[in-house]
Amino acid sequence: MKTFKKIWFLLLLLVLFLPMLQGIFHVVKEKPLDGAFVETPLPKITLKTLMKETVQDSLMTWCTEHSGFRNTMIRLNNQLLYSAFGKVSAIGPVKGKDDFTFIEESYIISYTGETYIGDKAIQDNTRKLKLIQEMLHTKGITLLPVFTLGKASYYPELIPEKYYKNGRETNNYKEYLKAFEAQNVEMIDFNQYFISFKNRELHPFYCNLSAHWTAYTASLAVDSLVRYMESITGQVQAHAVIDAFDTTFLMNQDDDLYKMMNLLLPLPRNTIDQPVFHFTEGYKPKVLAISDSYWWTVYAWNIALPQHLFSDGGFWFYNKTIYPERSPIQNVEAVDYKQEIENQDFVLLLCTEATNHLWPYGFIERYLSGYDNVFRYKPSEQYDAADSLYLAFRNAEIEKNIQRIKESPEWLESVQRQAKEKGISLEQSLWDNAEYSYRVDMEPNGFVR
């Protein structure tokens, strides 16, 4: 009996010391957690940090993050909460009413209007996009806003009721459609197009475990874009042709919401038909896509539709990171933005449901500020058609700023004082200040003068 107790005691000690042994020797290879994490660095221990008691908490956090079997314990905890109570521990995935389909929360709150940016912002963005569209058109470049399919729009009946409590009657998508129609902005709406096929689609548009459209759905959108481009270029372009489908696996973003949940056990999923392509020969225009992660579905190396169909196939992720990579340049801040845009045949501004409150990701400000930096030093006799359009817009904006100055007593007094100090007319001082304000307003977020 004593021997039996000793064995159990030793086994208990071994279990208690297992996390420490795993943390030191890494005997078992654990599956890493999915999602975005910022690791706590090992704090530097000095007499000063010890005396100020600033290192203790950081050291405790670091030890917790590096304890053995931590990833497995997190997955076990998440699995128990999900299996017992249907609770999703991760921030993002939301279980739909059918307990089978998951929708990312950012799509839901966009659909219900919680992220609505307001009438003024939408009207202002639309007006400027129309201007840039017309300016680029004079240079033979097509700027095309593209609304992609949204999972909340596709499955509104599955959204939990609690999300409708703080909802609005409208949202960014609906109001952009109205503004685009009113201001005659040329665009493509894949959201409504694919919704019209609901319950009649030949292959699934979504995996129940994903936030993103399937490769099949995205390939239909790209094919439509290519045919639209053919109507503009008048040339037969390269096409992606589906030869067959493989239903044996998921790939890329097909189960991204499930991965975010970090469970131990797999969840049931619908069968996803992965297209197998071949590519035809044809004209390949220069195309730049400015988008969030929805473009990754076709840009990923194992799909690579833009790379096969377009001569450039560039992808600017959130209008920040440049793909394909350019060494050493990797960020749009390091390039001549105006020139890059004007080197294209087509510029696609993809608008996804989850991030349409951020769309078009600073494109308007970056292009117009870059354009203005060149325009201000250009002699009027060298103005082209795009310059004439921009001049009318610029002058109208400056006149609005002059009116704002006149309606602000303190601002107007400051402008009058500057006029006297510089020995210029009040009209000139008003124009100078209004022009400066215009340039500041047009600068991209984060710009440091």
C-alpha positions as CSV (number, residue, x, y, z in Angstrom):
1,M,0.0,0.0,0.0
2,K,2.8,2.4,0.9
3,T,4.6,1.6,-2.4
4,F,1.3,2.3,-4.3
5,K,1.0,5.7,-2.5
6,K,4.7,6.5,-3.3
7,I,4.1,5.7,-7.0
8,W,1.0,8.0,-7.1
9,F,2.9,10.7,-5.3
10,L,5.8,10.5,-7.8
11,L,3.3,10.6,-10.7
12,L,1.6,13.7,-9.2
13,L,5.0,15.4,-8.9
14,L,5.8,14.5,-12.4
15,V,2.5,16.0,-13.7
16,L,3.2,19.1,-11.6
17,F,6.7,19.5,-13.1
18,L,5.7,18.6,-16.6
19,P,5.0,22.3,-17.7
20,M,8.4,23.4,-16.3
21,L,10.2,20.5,-18.0
22,Q,8.3,21.2,-21.3
23,G,9.2,24.9,-21.0
24,I,12.9,24.2,-20.6
25,F,13.4,21.2,-22.9
26,H,10.5,21.4,-25.3
27,V,10.1,17.6,-25.4
28,V,6.7,17.8,-27.1
29,K,6.3,19.9,-30.2
30,E,3.1,21.9,-29.6
31,K,1.0,23.4,-32.3
32,P,1.3,27.2,-32.2
33,L,-1.8,29.3,-31.6
34,D,-3.4,31.0,-34.6
35,G,-4.1,34.7,-34.7
36,A,-2.1,37.9,-34.0
37,F,-0.1,38.0,-30.8
38,V,2.5,40.5,-29.5
39,E,5.0,38.5,-27.5
40,T,6.3,40.0,-24.3
41,P,10.1,40.4,-24.5
42,L,12.3,39.1,-21.7
43,P,12.6,42.1,-19.4
44,K,16.1,43.4,-18.5
45,I,16.6,43.0,-14.8
46,T,18.7,45.7,-13.2
47,L,18.9,47.1,-9.7
48,K,17.0,50.2,-10.8
49,T,14.1,48.2,-12.3
50,L,14.0,45.9,-9.3
51,M,13.8,48.9,-6.9
52,K,11.1,50.6,-8.9
53,E,9.2,47.3,-9.2
54,T,8.7,47.7,-12.9
55,V,10.3,44.4,-13.9
56,Q,8.2,42.0,-11.8
57,D,5.0,42.2,-13.8
58,S,6.8,41.9,-17.1
59,L,8.8,38.9,-15.9
60,M,5.6,37.2,-14.6
61,T,3.9,37.8,-18.0
62,W,6.9,36.5,-19.9
63,C,7.1,33.4,-17.7
64,T,3.3,32.8,-18.3
65,E,3.7,33.1,-22.0
66,H,6.7,30.6,-22.1
67,S,5.3,28.0,-19.7
68,G,5.1,24.5,-21.0
69,F,1.9,23.3,-22.7
70,R,0.5,26.8,-22.5
71,N,-0.9,26.5,-26.1
72,T,-2.5,23.2,-25.4
73,M,-4.1,24.4,-22.2
74,I,-5.5,27.4,-24.0
75,R,-6.9,25.2,-26.7
76,L,-8.4,22.8,-24.1
77,N,-10.0,25.7,-22.2
78,N,-11.5,27.1,-25.5
79,Q,-12.7,23.7,-26.4
80,L,-14.4,23.1,-23.1
81,L,-16.1,26.5,-23.2
82,Y,-17.3,25.9,-26.8
83,S,-18.4,22.3,-26.3
84,A,-20.2,22.9,-23.0
85,F,-21.7,26.3,-23.5
86,G,-21.3,27.1,-27.2
87,K,-19.1,30.1,-26.2
88,V,-16.5,31.3,-28.7
89,S,-13.5,32.6,-26.7
90,A,-11.7,34.3,-29.6
91,I,-12.5,37.9,-30.5
92,G,-13.9,37.9,-34.0
93,P,-15.8,34.7,-34.9
94,V,-19.5,34.8,-34.2
95,K,-21.6,31.6,-34.3
96,G,-24.7,32.1,-36.5
97,K,-28.2,31.0,-35.6
98,D,-27.7,27.7,-37.4
99,D,-24.8,26.8,-35.0
100,F,-22.9,25.8,-38.2
101,T,-22.0,29.0,-40.0
102,F,-19.6,31.4,-38.5
103,I,-19.5,35.1,-39.4
104,E,-16.7,37.5,-38.4
105,E,-18.1,40.2,-36.1
106,S,-16.6,43.1,-38.2
107,Y,-18.9,42.0,-41.1
108,I,-21.9,42.0,-38.9
109,I,-21.5,45.4,-37.3
110,S,-20.8,46.8,-40.7
111,Y,-24.0,45.2,-42.1
112,T,-26.1,46.5,-39.2
113,G,-24.6,50.0,-39.6
114,E,-22.6,50.3,-36.4
115,T,-19.5,51.4,-38.3
116,Y,-21.5,53.9,-40.5
117,I,-19.1,56.9,-41.2
118,G,-21.9,59.4,-42.0
119,D,-23.5,61.0,-45.0
120,K,-20.9,63.8,-45.2
121,A,-17.9,61.5,-45.3
122,I,-19.5,59.2,-48.0
123,Q,-20.6,62.2,-50.1
124,D,-17.1,63.7,-49.8
125,N,-15.3,60.5,-50.7
126,T,-17.6,59.9,-53.6
127,R,-17.1,63.4,-55.0
128,K,-13.3,63.0,-54.9
129,L,-13.4,59.5,-56.3
130,K,-15.4,60.8,-59.2
131,L,-12.9,63.6,-59.8
132,I,-9.9,61.1,-59.7
133,Q,-11.8,58.7,-62.0
134,E,-12.3,61.5,-64.5
135,M,-8.7,62.7,-64.2
136,L,-7.3,59.3,-64.7
137,H,-9.7,58.6,-67.6
138,T,-8.0,61.5,-69.5
139,K,-4.8,59.6,-69.2
140,G,-6.3,56.3,-70.4
141,I,-6.4,54.8,-66.9
142,T,-9.6,53.2,-65.5
143,L,-10.2,53.7,-61.7
144,L,-12.8,51.1,-60.6
145,P,-14.4,50.8,-57.1
146,V,-15.3,47.1,-56.6
147,F,-17.6,45.9,-53.9
148,T,-16.9,42.3,-52.9
149,L,-19.3,39.8,-51.4
150,G,-19.9,40.2,-47.7
151,K,-20.7,37.2,-45.5
152,A,-23.1,39.2,-43.3
153,S,-25.0,40.5,-46.4
154,Y,-25.1,36.9,-47.7
155,Y,-26.4,35.4,-44.4
156,P,-28.4,38.2,-42.7
157,E,-30.9,35.6,-41.4
158,L,-28.1,34.0,-39.4
159,I,-27.0,37.1,-37.5
160,P,-27.8,36.9,-33.8
161,E,-30.6,39.2,-32.7
162,K,-28.4,41.1,-30.2
163,Y,-26.5,42.8,-33.1
164,Y,-29.7,44.4,-34.4
165,K,-30.3,46.3,-31.1
166,N,-27.7,49.0,-31.8
167,G,-28.1,48.8,-35.6
168,R,-29.1,51.6,-38.0
169,E,-31.5,51.6,-40.9
170,T,-28.6,52.1,-43.3
171,N,-24.9,51.2,-43.6
172,N,-21.8,52.3,-45.6
173,Y,-22.4,49.9,-48.4
174,K,-26.0,51.1,-49.1
175,E,-25.1,54.8,-48.9
176,Y,-22.1,54.4,-51.2
177,L,-24.3,52.7,-53.8
178,K,-26.7,55.7,-53.6
179,A,-23.9,58.2,-53.8
180,F,-22.2,56.4,-56.7
181,E,-25.4,56.3,-58.6
182,A,-26.2,60.0,-57.9
183,Q,-22.7,61.2,-58.9
184,N,-22.4,58.7,-61.8
185,V,-19.3,56.9,-60.4
186,E,-18.4,53.9,-62.5
187,M,-18.2,50.8,-60.3
188,I,-18.8,47.0,-60.0
189,D,-21.0,45.5,-57.2
190,F,-20.2,41.9,-56.7
191,N,-22.0,41.8,-53.4
192,Q,-25.5,42.2,-54.8
193,Y,-24.5,40.1,-57.9
194,F,-23.5,37.0,-55.8
195,I,-26.4,37.5,-53.4
196,S,-28.8,37.1,-56.4
197,F,-27.5,33.6,-56.8
198,K,-28.1,32.5,-53.2
199,N,-29.5,29.0,-53.0
200,R,-28.9,28.6,-56.7
201,E,-25.0,28.7,-56.7
202,L,-23.4,25.7,-58.4
203,H,-20.5,25.6,-55.8
204,P,-20.3,27.1,-52.3
205,F,-19.5,30.8,-52.2
206,Y,-18.4,30.5,-48.6
207,C,-17.0,27.9,-46.3
208,N,-18.9,27.9,-43.0
209,L,-15.7,28.3,-41.1
210,S,-14.3,31.2,-43.1
211,A,-14.7,35.0,-43.2
212,H,-13.5,35.2,-46.9
213,W,-15.1,34.1,-50.1
214,T,-13.9,30.8,-51.6
215,A,-11.4,30.6,-54.4
216,Y,-14.2,29.6,-56.8
217,T,-16.3,32.7,-55.9
218,A,-13.3,35.0,-56.2
219,S,-12.3,33.5,-59.5
220,L,-15.8,34.3,-60.9
221,A,-15.3,37.9,-59.8
222,V,-11.8,38.0,-61.4
223,D,-13.3,36.6,-64.7
224,S,-15.9,39.3,-64.7
225,L,-13.3,41.9,-64.1
226,V,-11.2,40.5,-67.1
227,R,-14.3,40.7,-69.3
228,Y,-15.0,44.2,-68.2
229,M,-11.4,45.1,-69.0
230,E,-11.8,43.6,-72.4
231,S,-14.7,45.9,-73.1
232,I,-12.4,48.8,-72.3
233,T,-9.2,47.7,-74.0
234,G,-10.9,46.1,-77.0
235,Q,-8.4,43.3,-76.8
236,V,-8.7,39.6,-76.1
237,Q,-7.1,39.1,-72.7
238,A,-5.7,36.1,-70.9
239,H,-8.3,34.1,-69.0
240,A,-8.4,31.6,-66.2
241,V,-10.4,28.5,-67.2
242,I,-11.6,26.0,-64.6
243,D,-10.8,22.4,-65.7
244,A,-12.0,20.5,-62.6
245,F,-12.7,20.7,-58.9
246,D,-11.0,19.1,-55.9
247,T,-13.2,18.6,-52.8
248,T,-10.6,16.8,-50.6
249,F,-9.1,19.8,-48.8
250,L,-9.4,23.4,-47.5
251,M,-6.7,25.9,-48.4
252,N,-5.6,29.4,-47.5
253,Q,-8.4,31.4,-45.9
254,D,-11.1,28.7,-46.1
255,D,-11.1,28.0,-42.3
256,D,-9.6,31.2,-41.0
257,L,-12.4,31.8,-38.4
258,Y,-12.0,28.2,-37.1
259,K,-8.3,28.7,-36.7
260,M,-8.8,31.9,-34.8
261,M,-10.9,30.0,-32.3
262,N,-7.9,27.8,-31.3
263,L,-9.9,24.6,-30.5
264,L,-8.6,21.1,-29.9
265,L,-11.1,19.3,-32.0
266,P,-12.2,20.0,-35.6
267,L,-15.6,21.5,-36.4
268,P,-17.9,20.2,-39.1
269,R,-17.7,22.0,-42.4
270,N,-19.4,22.1,-45.8
271,T,-17.6,20.7,-48.8
272,I,-15.6,23.3,-50.7
273,D,-14.9,22.9,-54.4
274,Q,-11.4,24.0,-55.1
275,P,-11.0,25.0,-58.8
276,V,-8.2,23.7,-60.9
277,F,-7.2,26.2,-63.6
278,H,-5.4,26.5,-66.8
279,F,-4.7,29.9,-68.4
280,T,-5.2,31.0,-72.0
281,E,-2.9,33.3,-73.9
282,G,-3.9,36.9,-74.4
283,Y,-3.3,40.6,-73.7
284,K,-2.3,41.3,-70.1
285,P,-3.0,44.9,-68.9
286,K,-1.2,46.6,-66.0
287,V,-3.6,46.2,-63.0
288,L,-3.1,47.4,-59.5
289,A,-5.5,46.1,-56.7
290,I,-5.8,48.2,-53.5
291,S,-7.6,46.0,-51.1
292,D,-7.8,44.4,-47.7
293,S,-7.4,40.6,-47.2
294,Y,-10.2,39.6,-49.7
295,W,-7.7,40.0,-52.6
296,W,-5.4,37.4,-50.9
297,T,-7.9,34.7,-52.0
298,V,-6.8,35.1,-55.6
299,Y,-3.3,36.5,-55.0
300,A,-2.0,33.6,-52.8
301,W,0.8,31.7,-54.5
302,N,-1.3,28.5,-55.0
303,I,-4.0,30.5,-56.9
304,A,-2.1,33.5,-58.3
305,L,-4.8,34.7,-60.8
306,P,-3.6,38.3,-61.0
307,Q,-0.1,37.1,-61.6
308,H,-1.2,35.0,-64.5
309,L,-3.8,37.4,-66.0
310,F,-2.1,40.8,-65.6
311,S,1.3,42.0,-66.7
312,D,1.9,43.6,-63.3
313,G,-0.7,42.1,-61.0
314,G,0.3,44.4,-58.1
315,F,-1.4,44.3,-54.8
316,W,-1.3,47.0,-52.2
317,F,-2.5,45.5,-48.9
318,Y,-4.6,48.2,-47.2
319,N,-2.8,50.7,-49.4
320,K,0.3,50.2,-47.3
321,T,2.3,47.1,-48.0
322,I,3.4,46.5,-51.6
323,Y,3.2,43.0,-53.2
324,P,5.0,41.5,-55.0
325,E,7.9,42.6,-52.7
326,R,10.3,45.2,-54.0
327,S,13.7,45.2,-52.3
328,P,14.3,47.4,-50.3
329,I,11.0,49.2,-50.9
330,Q,8.0,47.5,-49.3
331,N,5.7,50.4,-48.3
332,V,3.7,52.8,-50.4
333,E,5.2,55.7,-48.5
334,A,8.5,55.0,-50.2
335,V,7.2,55.3,-53.8
336,D,6.1,58.1,-56.0
337,Y,2.4,57.5,-55.4
338,K,1.1,59.6,-58.3
339,Q,3.5,58.0,-60.8
340,E,2.8,54.5,-59.6
341,I,-1.0,55.0,-60.1
342,E,-0.5,56.6,-63.5
343,N,1.7,53.7,-64.7
344,Q,-1.4,51.4,-64.6
345,D,-4.1,50.6,-67.1
346,F,-6.6,49.7,-64.3
347,V,-6.7,50.6,-60.6
348,L,-9.1,48.5,-58.6
349,L,-10.3,49.8,-55.2
350,L,-11.8,46.8,-53.6
351,C,-14.3,47.5,-50.9
352,T,-15.0,44.7,-48.4
353,E,-17.9,44.6,-46.0
354,A,-15.8,44.3,-42.9
355,T,-13.6,47.3,-43.6
356,N,-15.8,49.6,-45.7
357,H,-15.6,52.2,-43.0
358,L,-11.8,52.4,-43.7
359,W,-12.2,52.3,-47.5
360,P,-10.6,53.4,-49.8
361,Y,-7.7,53.2,-47.3
362,G,-6.3,56.6,-47.8
363,F,-6.1,56.3,-51.6
364,I,-7.9,59.7,-52.2
365,E,-5.6,61.7,-50.0
366,R,-2.4,60.0,-51.2
367,Y,-3.2,60.5,-54.9
368,L,-4.5,64.1,-54.6
369,S,-1.7,65.2,-52.3
370,G,0.9,63.7,-54.7
371,Y,-0.8,65.3,-57.6
372,D,-0.9,68.7,-55.9
373,N,2.8,68.6,-55.1
374,V,3.5,68.4,-58.9
375,F,0.6,70.7,-60.0
376,R,1.6,73.7,-57.8
377,Y,4.9,74.1,-59.7
378,K,3.5,73.5,-63.2
379,P,3.1,76.5,-65.5
380,S,-0.5,77.0,-66.5
381,E,0.4,76.9,-70.2
382,Q,1.4,73.2,-69.7
383,Y,-1.9,72.1,-68.1
384,D,-3.4,69.0,-69.6
385,A,-7.0,67.8,-69.4
386,A,-6.5,66.2,-66.0
387,D,-4.9,69.4,-64.7
388,S,-7.9,71.5,-65.8
389,L,-10.2,69.2,-63.9
390,Y,-8.0,69.3,-60.8
391,L,-7.7,73.1,-61.0
392,A,-11.5,73.6,-61.0
393,F,-11.8,71.2,-58.0
394,R,-8.8,72.8,-56.1
395,N,-10.1,76.4,-56.6
396,A,-13.6,75.4,-55.4
397,E,-12.1,73.8,-52.3
398,I,-10.0,76.8,-51.5
399,E,-13.1,79.1,-52.0
400,K,-14.9,77.0,-49.4
401,N,-12.0,77.4,-47.0
402,I,-12.1,81.2,-47.6
403,Q,-15.7,81.2,-46.6
404,R,-14.9,79.1,-43.5
405,I,-12.2,81.7,-42.5
406,K,-14.7,84.6,-42.9
407,E,-17.2,82.8,-40.7
408,S,-14.6,82.4,-37.9
409,P,-13.9,85.7,-36.2
410,E,-10.7,84.5,-34.6
411,W,-9.3,82.9,-37.8
412,L,-10.2,86.0,-39.8
413,E,-8.5,88.3,-37.3
414,S,-5.3,86.1,-37.6
415,V,-5.5,86.3,-41.4
416,Q,-5.9,90.1,-41.3
417,R,-2.9,90.4,-38.9
418,Q,-0.8,88.3,-41.3
419,A,-1.8,90.5,-44.2
420,K,-0.5,93.6,-42.4
421,E,2.8,91.9,-41.3
422,K,3.5,90.7,-44.8
423,G,2.4,93.8,-46.6
424,I,-0.1,92.0,-48.8
425,S,-3.8,92.4,-49.5
426,L,-6.4,90.8,-47.3
427,E,-7.6,88.8,-50.4
428,Q,-4.1,87.4,-51.0
429,S,-3.8,86.5,-47.3
430,L,-7.2,84.8,-47.3
431,W,-6.2,82.8,-50.4
432,D,-2.8,81.8,-49.0
433,N,-4.3,80.6,-45.7
434,A,-7.2,78.8,-47.5
435,E,-4.7,77.1,-49.9
436,Y,-2.5,76.0,-47.0
437,S,-5.5,74.6,-45.2
438,Y,-6.5,72.7,-48.4
439,R,-3.1,71.1,-48.6
440,V,-3.1,70.1,-45.0
441,D,-6.6,68.6,-45.3
442,M,-5.5,66.6,-48.3
443,E,-2.4,65.1,-46.7
444,P,-2.6,61.4,-45.8
445,N,-3.1,60.4,-42.2
446,G,0.2,60.2,-40.3
447,F,1.9,62.7,-42.6
448,V,4.4,64.9,-40.7
449,R,5.0,68.3,-42.2
